[in-house]
Amino acid sequence: MTRAELLINAKPINFQTDMVRAILDGRKTQTRRPIKSKLDGGVFDYYCRAGKLQEKTIESNGINSRSKEIVWHEPRYKVGDILYVRETWNYLPLPELLRGTNRTYFYKADGYELEDKWKSPANMPKEAARLFLRVTDVRAEQLQDIRENGAISEGFAATSRKDQYGTPVDSARCFFGSSWDKRYAKHKGGVHSWDKNPWVWVYEFERVEINE
């Protein structure tokens, strides 16, 4: 597909610079995103069914219990969706005579050094997109359910360092957890931190090549 065709119905997804590099290198084919609670405290249980996640609270009189409030969560992205990556970016200012023509965009993931400050992925215009992804699978799971192969698919790698018993010390899963907490541990009082083991959407994807 051409870039113009991809952009028509593409949905945005933000990635930090190191994760953009992992996508460019072909090392990242998954991303996990927190499922934000819709209930105000007292969450009793979560239940996953048919690609949706049920969240409910329980009301009890000490003898009998019943569901007090039930809500369903649906993923933001579905299988087959085309996503355009929003990343840290900037653009080359154009002389007055060239205003109105296409801008020349630069991306931090490419290793450029700019005098101006880099702009946030959240502010990247759709026209600046250069990376497109196709969602191939979606599921809900708890964060700590991730295994080593999942962390590798998230773009992380283990080191060869081992302890005195020959057990690997630095797993890809360990690096994933540390990276997750850097982003989410302080958000909303830490409800999405690794230790809280929150529910997350797992999106698997493949890169879509652009036909120019």
Rosetta constraint file for C-alpha pairs under 8 A:
AtomPair CA 1 CA 5 HARMONIC 6.15 0.50
AtomPair CA 1 CA 6 HARMONIC 6.44 0.50
AtomPair CA 1 CA 209 HARMONIC 7.44 0.50
AtomPair CA 1 CA 210 HARMONIC 5.79 0.50
AtomPair CA 1 CA 211 HARMONIC 5.44 0.50
AtomPair CA 2 CA 6 HARMONIC 6.29 0.50
AtomPair CA 2 CA 210 HARMONIC 5.41 0.50
AtomPair CA 2 CA 211 HARMONIC 4.71 0.50
AtomPair CA 2 CA 212 HARMONIC 5.73 0.50
AtomPair CA 3 CA 7 HARMONIC 6.24 0.50
AtomPair CA 3 CA 210 HARMONIC 5.78 0.50
AtomPair CA 3 CA 211 HARMONIC 6.99 0.50
AtomPair CA 3 CA 212 HARMONIC 7.02 0.50
AtomPair CA 4 CA 8 HARMONIC 6.64 0.50
AtomPair CA 6 CA 10 HARMONIC 6.15 0.50
AtomPair CA 6 CA 82 HARMONIC 7.17 0.50
AtomPair CA 6 CA 132 HARMONIC 7.61 0.50
AtomPair CA 7 CA 84 HARMONIC 7.46 0.50
AtomPair CA 7 CA 126 HARMONIC 7.57 0.50
AtomPair CA 9 CA 82 HARMONIC 7.22 0.50
AtomPair CA 10 CA 81 HARMONIC 7.22 0.50
AtomPair CA 10 CA 82 HARMONIC 4.91 0.50
AtomPair CA 10 CA 83 HARMONIC 4.97 0.50
AtomPair CA 10 CA 84 HARMONIC 5.92 0.50
AtomPair CA 11 CA 81 HARMONIC 7.58 0.50
AtomPair CA 11 CA 82 HARMONIC 6.40 0.50
AtomPair CA 11 CA 83 HARMONIC 4.68 0.50
AtomPair CA 11 CA 84 HARMONIC 6.00 0.50
AtomPair CA 12 CA 83 HARMONIC 5.58 0.50
AtomPair CA 12 CA 84 HARMONIC 5.09 0.50
AtomPair CA 12 CA 85 HARMONIC 6.08 0.50
AtomPair CA 12 CA 86 HARMONIC 6.48 0.50
AtomPair CA 13 CA 83 HARMONIC 6.39 0.50
AtomPair CA 13 CA 84 HARMONIC 6.29 0.50
AtomPair CA 13 CA 85 HARMONIC 5.25 0.50
AtomPair CA 13 CA 86 HARMONIC 5.87 0.50
AtomPair CA 14 CA 85 HARMONIC 5.89 0.50
AtomPair CA 14 CA 86 HARMONIC 4.71 0.50
AtomPair CA 14 CA 87 HARMONIC 6.14 0.50
AtomPair CA 14 CA 121 HARMONIC 6.08 0.50
AtomPair CA 14 CA 122 HARMONIC 6.88 0.50
AtomPair CA 15 CA 19 HARMONIC 6.02 0.50
AtomPair CA 15 CA 20 HARMONIC 6.11 0.50
AtomPair CA 15 CA 85 HARMONIC 6.81 0.50
AtomPair CA 15 CA 86 HARMONIC 6.35 0.50
AtomPair CA 15 CA 87 HARMONIC 5.62 0.50
AtomPair CA 15 CA 121 HARMONIC 7.29 0.50
AtomPair CA 16 CA 20 HARMONIC 6.31 0.50
AtomPair CA 16 CA 87 HARMONIC 6.31 0.50
AtomPair CA 16 CA 88 HARMONIC 7.09 0.50
AtomPair CA 16 CA 121 HARMONIC 7.78 0.50
AtomPair CA 17 CA 21 HARMONIC 6.35 0.50
AtomPair CA 17 CA 87 HARMONIC 6.60 0.50
AtomPair CA 17 CA 88 HARMONIC 6.47 0.50
AtomPair CA 17 CA 108 HARMONIC 6.62 0.50
AtomPair CA 17 CA 109 HARMONIC 5.20 0.50
AtomPair CA 18 CA 22 HARMONIC 6.38 0.50
AtomPair CA 18 CA 109 HARMONIC 6.99 0.50
AtomPair CA 19 CA 23 HARMONIC 6.28 0.50
AtomPair CA 19 CA 28 HARMONIC 7.29 0.50
AtomPair CA 19 CA 155 HARMONIC 6.80 0.50
AtomPair CA 20 CA 24 HARMONIC 6.21 0.50
AtomPair CA 20 CA 87 HARMONIC 7.16 0.50
AtomPair CA 20 CA 109 HARMONIC 6.37 0.50
AtomPair CA 21 CA 25 HARMONIC 6.11 0.50
AtomPair CA 21 CA 109 HARMONIC 5.74 0.50
AtomPair CA 21 CA 110 HARMONIC 7.80 0.50
AtomPair CA 22 CA 26 HARMONIC 6.17 0.50
AtomPair CA 22 CA 27 HARMONIC 5.04 0.50
AtomPair CA 22 CA 28 HARMONIC 5.24 0.50
AtomPair CA 22 CA 155 HARMONIC 5.51 0.50
AtomPair CA 23 CA 27 HARMONIC 5.85 0.50
AtomPair CA 23 CA 28 HARMONIC 4.86 0.50
AtomPair CA 23 CA 29 HARMONIC 7.10 0.50
AtomPair CA 23 CA 155 HARMONIC 7.63 0.50
AtomPair CA 23 CA 207 HARMONIC 7.90 0.50
AtomPair CA 27 CA 152 HARMONIC 7.51 0.50
AtomPair CA 27 CA 153 HARMONIC 6.45 0.50
AtomPair CA 27 CA 154 HARMONIC 7.47 0.50
AtomPair CA 27 CA 155 HARMONIC 5.06 0.50
AtomPair CA 27 CA 156 HARMONIC 7.92 0.50
AtomPair CA 28 CA 152 HARMONIC 7.54 0.50
AtomPair CA 28 CA 153 HARMONIC 5.14 0.50
AtomPair CA 28 CA 154 HARMONIC 4.97 0.50
AtomPair CA 28 CA 155 HARMONIC 4.29 0.50
AtomPair CA 29 CA 153 HARMONIC 5.34 0.50
AtomPair CA 29 CA 154 HARMONIC 6.25 0.50
AtomPair CA 29 CA 155 HARMONIC 7.49 0.50
AtomPair CA 29 CA 204 HARMONIC 5.75 0.50
AtomPair CA 29 CA 205 HARMONIC 5.30 0.50
AtomPair CA 29 CA 206 HARMONIC 6.16 0.50
AtomPair CA 30 CA 150 HARMONIC 7.68 0.50
AtomPair CA 30 CA 153 HARMONIC 5.61 0.50
AtomPair CA 30 CA 154 HARMONIC 5.01 0.50
AtomPair CA 30 CA 155 HARMONIC 7.97 0.50
AtomPair CA 30 CA 202 HARMONIC 6.92 0.50
AtomPair CA 30 CA 203 HARMONIC 5.56 0.50
AtomPair CA 30 CA 204 HARMONIC 4.39 0.50
AtomPair CA 30 CA 205 HARMONIC 6.10 0.50
AtomPair CA 31 CA 154 HARMONIC 5.94 0.50
AtomPair CA 31 CA 202 HARMONIC 5.95 0.50
AtomPair CA 31 CA 203 HARMONIC 5.37 0.50
AtomPair CA 31 CA 204 HARMONIC 6.65 0.50
AtomPair CA 32 CA 200 HARMONIC 6.08 0.50
AtomPair CA 32 CA 201 HARMONIC 5.57 0.50
AtomPair CA 32 CA 202 HARMONIC 4.64 0.50
AtomPair CA 32 CA 203 HARMONIC 6.29 0.50
AtomPair CA 33 CA 200 HARMONIC 5.37 0.50
AtomPair CA 33 CA 201 HARMONIC 5.33 0.50
AtomPair CA 33 CA 202 HARMONIC 6.78 0.50
AtomPair CA 34 CA 192 HARMONIC 6.62 0.50
AtomPair CA 34 CA 198 HARMONIC 7.03 0.50
AtomPair CA 34 CA 199 HARMONIC 6.36 0.50
AtomPair CA 34 CA 200 HARMONIC 4.42 0.50
AtomPair CA 34 CA 201 HARMONIC 6.43 0.50
AtomPair CA 35 CA 73 HARMONIC 7.81 0.50
AtomPair CA 35 CA 198 HARMONIC 7.59 0.50
AtomPair CA 35 CA 199 HARMONIC 5.77 0.50
AtomPair CA 35 CA 200 HARMONIC 5.04 0.50
AtomPair CA 35 CA 201 HARMONIC 6.50 0.50
AtomPair CA 37 CA 55 HARMONIC 7.80 0.50
AtomPair CA 38 CA 55 HARMONIC 7.98 0.50
AtomPair CA 38 CA 71 HARMONIC 7.21 0.50
AtomPair CA 39 CA 43 HARMONIC 6.98 0.50
AtomPair CA 39 CA 55 HARMONIC 7.90 0.50
AtomPair CA 39 CA 56 HARMONIC 7.87 0.50
AtomPair CA 39 CA 71 HARMONIC 7.98 0.50
AtomPair CA 42 CA 57 HARMONIC 5.98 0.50
AtomPair CA 42 CA 58 HARMONIC 7.88 0.50
AtomPair CA 43 CA 55 HARMONIC 7.14 0.50
AtomPair CA 43 CA 56 HARMONIC 5.94 0.50
AtomPair CA 43 CA 57 HARMONIC 4.83 0.50
AtomPair CA 43 CA 58 HARMONIC 7.73 0.50
AtomPair CA 44 CA 55 HARMONIC 7.84 0.50
AtomPair CA 44 CA 56 HARMONIC 5.99 0.50
AtomPair CA 44 CA 57 HARMONIC 4.85 0.50
AtomPair CA 44 CA 58 HARMONIC 6.16 0.50
AtomPair CA 45 CA 55 HARMONIC 6.08 0.50
AtomPair CA 45 CA 56 HARMONIC 5.69 0.50
AtomPair CA 45 CA 57 HARMONIC 6.85 0.50
AtomPair CA 46 CA 53 HARMONIC 6.72 0.50
AtomPair CA 46 CA 54 HARMONIC 5.40 0.50
AtomPair CA 46 CA 55 HARMONIC 4.74 0.50
AtomPair CA 46 CA 56 HARMONIC 6.62 0.50
AtomPair CA 47 CA 53 HARMONIC 5.69 0.50
AtomPair CA 47 CA 54 HARMONIC 4.91 0.50
AtomPair CA 47 CA 55 HARMONIC 6.71 0.50
AtomPair CA 48 CA 52 HARMONIC 5.76 0.50
AtomPair CA 48 CA 53 HARMONIC 4.40 0.50
AtomPair CA 48 CA 54 HARMONIC 6.04 0.50
AtomPair CA 48 CA 140 HARMONIC 6.97 0.50
AtomPair CA 49 CA 53 HARMONIC 6.33 0.50
AtomPair CA 49 CA 54 HARMONIC 7.68 0.50
AtomPair CA 51 CA 74 HARMONIC 7.40 0.50
AtomPair CA 51 CA 138 HARMONIC 7.40 0.50
AtomPair CA 51 CA 139 HARMONIC 6.15 0.50
AtomPair CA 51 CA 140 HARMONIC 7.25 0.50
AtomPair CA 52 CA 72 HARMONIC 6.58 0.50
AtomPair CA 52 CA 73 HARMONIC 5.72 0.50
AtomPair CA 52 CA 74 HARMONIC 5.19 0.50
AtomPair CA 52 CA 75 HARMONIC 7.33 0.50
AtomPair CA 52 CA 140 HARMONIC 7.63 0.50
AtomPair CA 53 CA 72 HARMONIC 5.57 0.50
AtomPair CA 53 CA 73 HARMONIC 5.00 0.50
AtomPair CA 53 CA 74 HARMONIC 6.75 0.50
AtomPair CA 53 CA 140 HARMONIC 7.03 0.50
AtomPair CA 54 CA 70 HARMONIC 6.90 0.50
AtomPair CA 54 CA 71 HARMONIC 5.88 0.50
AtomPair CA 54 CA 72 HARMONIC 4.55 0.50
AtomPair CA 54 CA 73 HARMONIC 6.34 0.50
AtomPair CA 55 CA 70 HARMONIC 5.78 0.50
AtomPair CA 55 CA 71 HARMONIC 5.38 0.50
AtomPair CA 55 CA 72 HARMONIC 6.17 0.50
AtomPair CA 55 CA 73 HARMONIC 7.62 0.50
AtomPair CA 56 CA 67 HARMONIC 6.76 0.50
AtomPair CA 56 CA 68 HARMONIC 7.26 0.50
AtomPair CA 56 CA 69 HARMONIC 5.46 0.50
AtomPair CA 56 CA 70 HARMONIC 4.36 0.50
AtomPair CA 56 CA 71 HARMONIC 6.42 0.50
AtomPair CA 57 CA 67 HARMONIC 6.00 0.50
AtomPair CA 57 CA 68 HARMONIC 5.54 0.50
AtomPair CA 57 CA 69 HARMONIC 5.39 0.50
AtomPair CA 57 CA 70 HARMONIC 6.77 0.50
AtomPair CA 58 CA 65 HARMONIC 6.50 0.50
AtomPair CA 58 CA 66 HARMONIC 5.64 0.50
AtomPair CA 58 CA 67 HARMONIC 4.59 0.50
AtomPair CA 58 CA 68 HARMONIC 5.09 0.50
AtomPair CA 58 CA 69 HARMONIC 7.22 0.50
AtomPair CA 59 CA 65 HARMONIC 5.62 0.50
AtomPair CA 59 CA 66 HARMONIC 5.45 0.50
AtomPair CA 59 CA 67 HARMONIC 6.07 0.50
AtomPair CA 59 CA 68 HARMONIC 5.24 0.50
AtomPair CA 60 CA 64 HARMONIC 5.75 0.50
AtomPair CA 60 CA 65 HARMONIC 4.26 0.50
AtomPair CA 60 CA 66 HARMONIC 6.51 0.50
AtomPair CA 61 CA 65 HARMONIC 6.75 0.50
AtomPair CA 75 CA 138 HARMONIC 7.73 0.50
AtomPair CA 75 CA 201 HARMONIC 6.71 0.50
AtomPair CA 77 CA 81 HARMONIC 6.40 0.50
AtomPair CA 77 CA 135 HARMONIC 7.45 0.50
AtomPair CA 77 CA 138 HARMONIC 7.84 0.50
AtomPair CA 77 CA 203 HARMONIC 7.87 0.50
AtomPair CA 78 CA 135 HARMONIC 6.64 0.50
AtomPair CA 78 CA 137 HARMONIC 7.64 0.50
AtomPair CA 78 CA 138 HARMONIC 6.60 0.50
AtomPair CA 79 CA 134 HARMONIC 7.77 0.50
AtomPair CA 79 CA 135 HARMONIC 4.94 0.50
AtomPair CA 79 CA 136 HARMONIC 5.18 0.50
AtomPair CA 79 CA 137 HARMONIC 5.53 0.50
AtomPair CA 79 CA 138 HARMONIC 6.52 0.50
AtomPair CA 80 CA 134 HARMONIC 5.96 0.50
AtomPair CA 80 CA 135 HARMONIC 5.23 0.50
AtomPair CA 80 CA 136 HARMONIC 6.22 0.50
AtomPair CA 81 CA 134 HARMONIC 5.74 0.50
AtomPair CA 81 CA 135 HARMONIC 5.47 0.50
AtomPair CA 82 CA 132 HARMONIC 6.75 0.50
AtomPair CA 82 CA 133 HARMONIC 5.65 0.50
AtomPair CA 82 CA 134 HARMONIC 4.67 0.50
AtomPair CA 82 CA 135 HARMONIC 6.61 0.50
AtomPair CA 83 CA 132 HARMONIC 5.55 0.50
AtomPair CA 83 CA 133 HARMONIC 5.04 0.50
AtomPair CA 83 CA 134 HARMONIC 6.29 0.50
AtomPair CA 83 CA 135 HARMONIC 7.66 0.50
AtomPair CA 84 CA 126 HARMONIC 7.79 0.50
AtomPair CA 84 CA 129 HARMONIC 6.13 0.50
AtomPair CA 84 CA 130 HARMONIC 7.55 0.50
AtomPair CA 84 CA 131 HARMONIC 5.89 0.50
AtomPair CA 84 CA 132 HARMONIC 4.57 0.50
AtomPair CA 84 CA 133 HARMONIC 6.41 0.50
AtomPair CA 85 CA 129 HARMONIC 6.31 0.50
AtomPair CA 85 CA 130 HARMONIC 7.36 0.50
AtomPair CA 85 CA 131 HARMONIC 5.47 0.50
AtomPair CA 85 CA 132 HARMONIC 6.18 0.50
AtomPair CA 85 CA 133 HARMONIC 7.62 0.50
AtomPair CA 86 CA 121 HARMONIC 4.91 0.50
AtomPair CA 86 CA 122 HARMONIC 6.77 0.50
AtomPair CA 86 CA 124 HARMONIC 5.96 0.50
AtomPair CA 86 CA 129 HARMONIC 6.68 0.50
AtomPair CA 87 CA 107 HARMONIC 7.25 0.50
AtomPair CA 87 CA 108 HARMONIC 7.98 0.50
AtomPair CA 87 CA 120 HARMONIC 7.14 0.50
AtomPair CA 87 CA 121 HARMONIC 4.28 0.50
AtomPair CA 87 CA 122 HARMONIC 7.78 0.50
AtomPair CA 87 CA 124 HARMONIC 7.03 0.50
AtomPair CA 88 CA 107 HARMONIC 6.03 0.50
AtomPair CA 88 CA 108 HARMONIC 5.73 0.50
AtomPair CA 88 CA 109 HARMONIC 7.51 0.50
AtomPair CA 88 CA 118 HARMONIC 6.36 0.50
AtomPair CA 88 CA 119 HARMONIC 5.69 0.50
AtomPair CA 88 CA 120 HARMONIC 5.22 0.50
AtomPair CA 88 CA 121 HARMONIC 4.76 0.50
AtomPair CA 88 CA 124 HARMONIC 7.61 0.50
AtomPair CA 89 CA 105 HARMONIC 7.10 0.50
AtomPair CA 89 CA 106 HARMONIC 5.67 0.50
AtomPair CA 89 CA 107 HARMONIC 4.46 0.50
AtomPair CA 89 CA 108 HARMONIC 5.92 0.50
AtomPair CA 89 CA 118 HARMONIC 5.74 0.50
AtomPair CA 89 CA 119 HARMONIC 5.23 0.50
AtomPair CA 89 CA 120 HARMONIC 6.85 0.50
AtomPair CA 89 CA 121 HARMONIC 6.86 0.50
AtomPair CA 89 CA 124 HARMONIC 6.89 0.50
AtomPair CA 90 CA 105 HARMONIC 5.89 0.50
AtomPair CA 90 CA 106 HARMONIC 5.31 0.50
AtomPair CA 90 CA 107 HARMONIC 6.52 0.50
AtomPair CA 90 CA 117 HARMONIC 7.98 0.50
AtomPair CA 90 CA 118 HARMONIC 5.73 0.50
AtomPair CA 90 CA 119 HARMONIC 5.71 0.50
AtomPair CA 91 CA 103 HARMONIC 6.55 0.50
AtomPair CA 91 CA 104 HARMONIC 5.56 0.50
AtomPair CA 91 CA 105 HARMONIC 4.21 0.50
AtomPair CA 91 CA 106 HARMONIC 5.57 0.50
AtomPair CA 92 CA 103 HARMONIC 6.77 0.50
AtomPair CA 92 CA 104 HARMONIC 5.48 0.50
AtomPair CA 92 CA 105 HARMONIC 6.36 0.50
AtomPair CA 92 CA 106 HARMONIC 7.50 0.50
AtomPair CA 93 CA 103 HARMONIC 7.70 0.50
AtomPair CA 94 CA 98 HARMONIC 5.88 0.50
AtomPair CA 94 CA 99 HARMONIC 6.13 0.50
AtomPair CA 94 CA 103 HARMONIC 7.38 0.50
AtomPair CA 95 CA 99 HARMONIC 6.59 0.50
AtomPair CA 105 CA 128 HARMONIC 6.57 0.50
AtomPair CA 106 CA 110 HARMONIC 7.89 0.50
AtomPair CA 106 CA 112 HARMONIC 7.38 0.50
AtomPair CA 107 CA 111 HARMONIC 7.61 0.50
AtomPair CA 107 CA 112 HARMONIC 7.01 0.50
AtomPair CA 108 CA 112 HARMONIC 5.78 0.50
AtomPair CA 108 CA 113 HARMONIC 7.78 0.50
AtomPair CA 108 CA 118 HARMONIC 7.44 0.50
AtomPair CA 114 CA 118 HARMONIC 7.65 0.50
AtomPair CA 119 CA 123 HARMONIC 6.84 0.50
AtomPair CA 119 CA 124 HARMONIC 7.41 0.50
AtomPair CA 120 CA 124 HARMONIC 6.83 0.50
AtomPair CA 124 CA 128 HARMONIC 6.71 0.50
AtomPair CA 124 CA 129 HARMONIC 7.95 0.50
AtomPair CA 125 CA 129 HARMONIC 7.40 0.50
AtomPair CA 131 CA 207 HARMONIC 7.59 0.50
AtomPair CA 131 CA 208 HARMONIC 7.71 0.50
AtomPair CA 132 CA 207 HARMONIC 6.02 0.50
AtomPair CA 132 CA 208 HARMONIC 5.37 0.50
AtomPair CA 132 CA 209 HARMONIC 7.46 0.50
AtomPair CA 133 CA 205 HARMONIC 6.09 0.50
AtomPair CA 133 CA 206 HARMONIC 5.54 0.50
AtomPair CA 133 CA 207 HARMONIC 4.50 0.50
AtomPair CA 133 CA 208 HARMONIC 5.32 0.50
AtomPair CA 134 CA 205 HARMONIC 5.32 0.50
AtomPair CA 134 CA 206 HARMONIC 5.34 0.50
AtomPair CA 134 CA 207 HARMONIC 6.29 0.50
AtomPair CA 134 CA 208 HARMONIC 6.36 0.50
AtomPair CA 135 CA 203 HARMONIC 6.68 0.50
AtomPair CA 135 CA 204 HARMONIC 5.87 0.50
AtomPair CA 135 CA 205 HARMONIC 4.33 0.50
AtomPair CA 135 CA 206 HARMONIC 6.68 0.50
AtomPair CA 136 CA 203 HARMONIC 7.60 0.50
AtomPair CA 136 CA 204 HARMONIC 5.48 0.50
AtomPair CA 136 CA 205 HARMONIC 5.02 0.50
AtomPair CA 136 CA 206 HARMONIC 6.92 0.50
AtomPair CA 137 CA 202 HARMONIC 7.93 0.50
AtomPair CA 137 CA 203 HARMONIC 5.93 0.50
AtomPair CA 137 CA 204 HARMONIC 5.00 0.50
AtomPair CA 137 CA 205 HARMONIC 6.97 0.50
AtomPair CA 138 CA 201 HARMONIC 6.90 0.50
AtomPair CA 138 CA 202 HARMONIC 5.63 0.50
AtomPair CA 138 CA 203 HARMONIC 4.84 0.50
AtomPair CA 138 CA 204 HARMONIC 6.42 0.50
AtomPair CA 139 CA 201 HARMONIC 5.81 0.50
AtomPair CA 139 CA 202 HARMONIC 5.31 0.50
AtomPair CA 139 CA 203 HARMONIC 6.95 0.50
AtomPair CA 140 CA 199 HARMONIC 6.79 0.50
AtomPair CA 140 CA 200 HARMONIC 5.70 0.50
AtomPair CA 140 CA 201 HARMONIC 4.66 0.50
AtomPair CA 140 CA 202 HARMONIC 6.02 0.50
AtomPair CA 141 CA 145 HARMONIC 6.73 0.50
AtomPair CA 141 CA 199 HARMONIC 5.56 0.50
AtomPair CA 141 CA 200 HARMONIC 5.67 0.50
AtomPair CA 141 CA 201 HARMONIC 6.67 0.50
AtomPair CA 141 CA 202 HARMONIC 7.24 0.50
AtomPair CA 142 CA 146 HARMONIC 7.89 0.50
AtomPair CA 142 CA 197 HARMONIC 5.95 0.50
AtomPair CA 142 CA 198 HARMONIC 5.53 0.50
AtomPair CA 142 CA 199 HARMONIC 4.23 0.50
AtomPair CA 142 CA 200 HARMONIC 5.86 0.50
AtomPair CA 143 CA 194 HARMONIC 6.94 0.50
AtomPair CA 143 CA 197 HARMONIC 5.23 0.50
AtomPair CA 143 CA 198 HARMONIC 5.67 0.50
AtomPair CA 143 CA 199 HARMONIC 5.97 0.50
AtomPair CA 143 CA 200 HARMONIC 6.09 0.50
AtomPair CA 144 CA 194 HARMONIC 7.14 0.50
AtomPair CA 144 CA 197 HARMONIC 5.73 0.50
AtomPair CA 146 CA 150 HARMONIC 5.68 0.50
AtomPair CA 146 CA 151 HARMONIC 6.68 0.50
AtomPair CA 146 CA 173 HARMONIC 7.36 0.50
AtomPair CA 147 CA 151 HARMONIC 6.32 0.50
AtomPair CA 147 CA 173 HARMONIC 6.55 0.50
AtomPair CA 148 CA 152 HARMONIC 6.27 0.50
AtomPair CA 148 CA 171 HARMONIC 7.21 0.50
AtomPair CA 148 CA 172 HARMONIC 6.03 0.50
AtomPair CA 148 CA 173 HARMONIC 5.28 0.50
AtomPair CA 149 CA 153 HARMONIC 6.23 0.50
AtomPair CA 150 CA 154 HARMONIC 6.25 0.50
AtomPair CA 150 CA 173 HARMONIC 7.82 0.50
AtomPair CA 151 CA 155 HARMONIC 6.74 0.50
AtomPair CA 151 CA 156 HARMONIC 5.86 0.50
AtomPair CA 151 CA 157 HARMONIC 7.70 0.50
AtomPair CA 151 CA 172 HARMONIC 5.48 0.50
AtomPair CA 151 CA 173 HARMONIC 5.01 0.50
AtomPair CA 151 CA 176 HARMONIC 6.02 0.50
AtomPair CA 152 CA 156 HARMONIC 4.84 0.50
AtomPair CA 152 CA 157 HARMONIC 5.72 0.50
AtomPair CA 152 CA 172 HARMONIC 5.93 0.50
AtomPair CA 152 CA 173 HARMONIC 7.59 0.50
AtomPair CA 154 CA 176 HARMONIC 7.60 0.50
AtomPair CA 156 CA 172 HARMONIC 5.18 0.50
AtomPair CA 156 CA 173 HARMONIC 7.65 0.50
AtomPair CA 156 CA 175 HARMONIC 6.62 0.50
AtomPair CA 156 CA 176 HARMONIC 6.39 0.50
AtomPair CA 157 CA 171 HARMONIC 7.01 0.50
AtomPair CA 157 CA 172 HARMONIC 4.58 0.50
AtomPair CA 157 CA 175 HARMONIC 7.65 0.50
AtomPair CA 158 CA 170 HARMONIC 5.59 0.50
AtomPair CA 158 CA 171 HARMONIC 4.35 0.50
AtomPair CA 158 CA 172 HARMONIC 4.40 0.50
AtomPair CA 158 CA 173 HARMONIC 7.94 0.50
AtomPair CA 158 CA 175 HARMONIC 7.77 0.50
AtomPair CA 159 CA 168 HARMONIC 7.70 0.50
AtomPair CA 159 CA 169 HARMONIC 7.73 0.50
AtomPair CA 159 CA 170 HARMONIC 5.54 0.50
AtomPair CA 159 CA 171 HARMONIC 6.66 0.50
AtomPair CA 159 CA 172 HARMONIC 7.89 0.50
AtomPair CA 160 CA 168 HARMONIC 6.80 0.50
AtomPair CA 160 CA 170 HARMONIC 7.63 0.50
AtomPair CA 161 CA 168 HARMONIC 5.99 0.50
AtomPair CA 161 CA 169 HARMONIC 5.91 0.50
AtomPair CA 161 CA 170 HARMONIC 6.66 0.50
AtomPair CA 162 CA 166 HARMONIC 5.21 0.50
AtomPair CA 162 CA 167 HARMONIC 5.18 0.50
AtomPair CA 162 CA 168 HARMONIC 4.30 0.50
AtomPair CA 162 CA 169 HARMONIC 5.10 0.50
AtomPair CA 162 CA 170 HARMONIC 7.79 0.50
AtomPair CA 163 CA 167 HARMONIC 5.50 0.50
AtomPair CA 163 CA 168 HARMONIC 6.52 0.50
AtomPair CA 163 CA 169 HARMONIC 6.16 0.50
AtomPair CA 170 CA 174 HARMONIC 6.28 0.50
AtomPair CA 170 CA 175 HARMONIC 7.21 0.50
AtomPair CA 171 CA 175 HARMONIC 6.56 0.50
AtomPair CA 172 CA 176 HARMONIC 6.14 0.50
AtomPair CA 173 CA 177 HARMONIC 6.21 0.50
AtomPair CA 174 CA 178 HARMONIC 6.35 0.50
AtomPair CA 175 CA 179 HARMONIC 6.13 0.50
AtomPair CA 176 CA 180 HARMONIC 6.05 0.50
AtomPair CA 177 CA 181 HARMONIC 6.31 0.50
AtomPair CA 177 CA 194 HARMONIC 6.34 0.50
AtomPair CA 178 CA 182 HARMONIC 6.38 0.50
AtomPair CA 179 CA 183 HARMONIC 6.68 0.50
AtomPair CA 180 CA 184 HARMONIC 6.03 0.50
AtomPair CA 180 CA 185 HARMONIC 7.53 0.50
AtomPair CA 180 CA 193 HARMONIC 7.38 0.50
AtomPair CA 180 CA 194 HARMONIC 7.06 0.50
AtomPair CA 181 CA 185 HARMONIC 4.50 0.50
AtomPair CA 181 CA 186 HARMONIC 7.77 0.50
AtomPair CA 181 CA 193 HARMONIC 5.62 0.50
AtomPair CA 181 CA 194 HARMONIC 6.24 0.50
AtomPair CA 182 CA 186 HARMONIC 7.91 0.50
AtomPair CA 183 CA 187 HARMONIC 7.70 0.50
AtomPair CA 184 CA 190 HARMONIC 6.74 0.50
AtomPair CA 184 CA 192 HARMONIC 5.92 0.50
AtomPair CA 184 CA 193 HARMONIC 5.72 0.50
AtomPair CA 185 CA 189 HARMONIC 7.50 0.50
AtomPair CA 185 CA 190 HARMONIC 4.56 0.50
AtomPair CA 185 CA 191 HARMONIC 7.42 0.50
AtomPair CA 185 CA 192 HARMONIC 6.35 0.50
AtomPair CA 185 CA 193 HARMONIC 4.37 0.50
AtomPair CA 185 CA 194 HARMONIC 7.35 0.50
AtomPair CA 186 CA 190 HARMONIC 4.95 0.50
AtomPair CA 186 CA 193 HARMONIC 7.71 0.50
AtomPair CA 187 CA 191 HARMONIC 7.22 0.50
AtomPair CA 187 CA 192 HARMONIC 7.18 0.50
AtomPair CA 188 CA 192 HARMONIC 7.86 0.50
AtomPair CA 190 CA 196 HARMONIC 7.80 0.50
AtomPair CA 191 CA 196 HARMONIC 6.30 0.50
AtomPair CA 191 CA 198 HARMONIC 7.33 0.50
AtomPair CA 192 CA 196 HARMONIC 6.31 0.50
AtomPair CA 192 CA 197 HARMONIC 7.21 0.50
AtomPair CA 192 CA 198 HARMONIC 5.54 0.50
AtomPair CA 193 CA 197 HARMONIC 6.83 0.50
AtomPair CA 193 CA 198 HARMONIC 7.24 0.50
AtomPair CA 194 CA 198 HARMONIC 7.35 0.50
